[in-house]
């Protein structure tokens, strides 16, 4: 029986809520796995499941989702990251998994801060290595266990992580050609701009002031 046909309403704070008719047929391993851990789980209409877990349980969670006979999330398709500046755990990482057998997609969300590393899932899904490198390069999210955690989109000497919300729009250095050294070099950012007098008045005020009053 397909696991995703169960009417699972909510799993959170070690409380399992199920309908009475499906309580007897639910997979016992699944019950123990979720009941002993802290997960949030809910469904949408288009065969899409959204789940939130903690980084400590990530490997156990994905291992269960991949190898359980009633789930079979064997295809890793994507890893996305986003920065929510101002939160204690500012980085949101979303793992996109697909079950070809049950035609179901699973999105797993975790939150992490700047200091702690997340366990790499490359042992379960080797294709995740490049996605973890991209998250490290652009957001500075570290993955423990990734054997090739290098920059992938920016230069090796690049300073900072450009998709963080606190990264300056101009960056820290600029790339230019030096005639004396006859090579391309990095230089400090120099923002030279002539003094301009900004007129904050709206040009439409001219028309509104010259309209004859009745």
N, C-alpha and C positions, 0 to 999 in steps of 0.2 A: 504493500500500500504506500502511496506517495505521501511523504511527510508533509508536503505543502498543501494537502487537502484537509489537514486538520484545522479546526476552527480555533486557532490559538489567539487569544485576545491580548494577553500581556504577561511578560515575564520580567519582573524588576524587583529589586530589593529582597531577593530570595523568596519571593512569593509567586507561586505558579497558579494562574487562573485558567481553567479549562471548562468547556461545556461538559455536562454529565455524560452525554452519549459518546464522547470521544475519550473520556478518561480511561476506559478499560482497554482501548486499542492503541494507545500511544506507545511509542517505542520506549522501553524501560531504560535503555542506555541514555536516550535523549533526556528523559525525565531526571535522572540522576545528574547528568552533566550540567544541565541548566539550573537545577535546584540548588546545587552546591556552589554555584558561582553567581556573579552579579551581572545580569545582562538585561538590556531592553530590546524588545523584539516586537515588530508589528508589520502588517502587510498592507500593500496597496492593491489596486484593482488589476493592473496589467502585469501579472506574474512577477512583481518586483517586491523584494523583501528588504527592509531596512533594519539594521541591527547596530547597537552601540555597546561597546565593551571597553575594558581597560587594557592598557598595553601589557600588563603582567600576564593576562590570559590570552593574548593574541595568538600565539603559536598553538596552544591547545585548542583554541576555538576553531582556527582555520584547519587544523589537522582533523578535527571531528567533522567539520563541514565537507572536507574533501573525501574522506575515506568511509564515511557512514553510507551504508547501502541504500538508505532511504533519502539521502540528500544528494550526494555525488556532485559537489561543486568542484569539478576537476579542472576547469578552465579559468585561468587568471587573465583578465582582459585589460585592466587598467589600475593605476594608482594615482589619486589626485590629492593635492594638498592646498590648504588655504590658510591665510594668516588673519587672526582676529585680535588685533592689537588692543590691549587694555584688559584682556582676560588673563587669569593666572596661568591657565593652560591655553596658550594662544594659537597653537597649530592644530588644525583639524586634518586628519589623514583618512581618506576613504579608499577602501579596497573594493574593487569591482570583480565579482566572481560569477561564473555562469555554469549552470548544469545543463548540458546538452541532452541528457537522458530525460529530464523532467521539464525541460524548456522553462527554466526559472532562473532569474537573476538575483544575486544577493549583494547588497552594499553594506560593508562593515565600516563603521565610523569609530575612530579613537581620537582622543585629545592628548596632546603632549606639550610640555614646556620647552624652553630653550636649552636646558642643562641635561636632561635625561635622554638616553638613547632608547630607540625602539628595537625590539628583536627583529632581525631580518627574516623574511619568509622565503629566502632563496633556496633553502633546503626543501621546502614544500613545492614552490613554484620558481624554478630557475629563471623564468622570463622576467621576474620582478626585479632583477638586478639593475637593469637600465632605468627602470622607473624610480627605484630608490636612489640611484645616482642623480637623477634629475631633481628629486625632492631635496636632496642634500645640497646640490649646486644652487638652486634658486631660493630655497627657504632656510637652509641650514638645519634641516631635520636629520639627525644622525641615526644610523641603523647598525646595531651591534650584530656582528656575524657576517656582514657583507665584505667579502674579500677584495673587492675592487671599488671601494667607495672613493671615487675621484670625481672631479668636475667633468661635466659632459657637454654643456652648452657654452659656458664662459671660458675665458682663457685660464691657464693654470696659475698665473700670477694675479688673478682677479681678487680684489679685496672686497669682502662682504658678500651678501646674498641679495640679488637685485629685486626679488619679488616680495621681500618683507615690507610691511607697511612703514617702518621707520627708516627705510633706505632712501637716501636723497635722490631726487629725480635726476640731478646732474651727475651723480656718481662721485667718486673720489679722485679718479685720475682720468686723463684723456689720452688717446692714442694719436700720434703724429709722426711725420717724417722729419728727421733732423738732417739738414744738408751737411753740417760739419762732421757728423758721425756716419753719414751715408747709410742710415738704417732707420727702421721704425722703432720709436722709443715711447715710453710712458712718461707723461708729464702731469704735474698737479693741475687741477682745474683752475682756470683763470676766467672769471666772468667779468669781462670789460664791457661796460655799457655807458654811453653818454647820458648826462643828466637830462631828463625830459620832464616837462611840466605837464602833469596829467590833469585833464579837465573832467571832473566827475559829474558835471551837469549833463543831463540828457538833452540831445539835440531836438527832441520833440517838444521841449518846453517853449521853444521859439514860436511854434505854431499855436500852442495853447494860449500863450500870452497875447497874441495878435488877433485872436478871434474877436470880432465885434460883439459886444454884449447887447442883448435885446432889451 
